[in-house]
Amino acid sequence: MTSSPWSCIIWDVDGTVADASAGILPRITEVLTSMGRTPPAADELRHWIGPPMLESFQKRALLSEEQATEAVTAYRALAARDGYASSVALYPGVPELIRAVHDAGIPQATASTKPQNQVEAILSHYGLDDAFTAIVGARPEADVLDTKSDVLGRALEGLTAAGVDTTHAVLIGDRHHDVDGAAEHDVPVVFVTWGFGTPGEEDGARAVVDDAAQLRDLLLSES
């Protein structure tokens, strides 16, 4: 029998479940070039992925709030044009682990600052949407800054509304935003190193894992 020490498992998406970097950089480049700004170099991309895109356009491209809203609108139009699941790959072993958690009867949710419709499209494309009790992402308005704390709060609310015990929830993530946002809800974090985090971002996490096999050992046990 497979069980878990956690009452529910909540997943960040970008950098944890899915690697969408192959499509993100070209879109950022196209948007900033059209605005007469210098796009980031490829090795700077990891700094853009994880935080809300509205925040990244302001902090990384130094756009005003109004310009950043315009940039997010253009960026999302490009994502819709290309297809939300286009150029998105899942990390090795993660979809199998999500399915194993589901098969064990452990409720799951997402808590992503990627727009919710994009999260839904990716999970549906890979046939994983049915494994989640609640799929939560950022709100669709370009001028809304949904933090990790915001989306995690809505994920917990969605799970609770579905009758799930959230007293022993855990968040799986890859950036310090995950650790910081989860701390606001007293939710521990398992930090994965295969994403876009840099050394030190794991500070405050309950555990750190390097691959899906290690993560499975923390999420599931056989008896």
URCORFEN-V419006 format. One record per run of one state. SS is the DSSP state (H for helix, E for strand, L for the rest). FROM is the first residue (numbers start at 0). TO is the last residue. Records with the same first field share a line. If there is no record, write none. Layout:
# URCORFEN-V419006
SS = FROM-TO, FROM-TO
This chain:
# URCORFEN-V419006
L = 0-0, 3-6, 11-12, 14-16, 19-19, 34-40, 47-51, 59-63, 82-87, 90-92, 103-105, 125-127, 131-132, 138-146, 161-167, 173-174, 183-186, 192-205, 209-210, 219-219, 222-222
E = 1-2, 7-10, 13-13, 17-18, 88-89, 106-114, 133-137, 168-172, 187-191, 206-208, 220-221
H = 20-33, 41-46, 52-58, 64-81, 93-102, 115-124, 128-130, 147-160, 175-182, 211-218
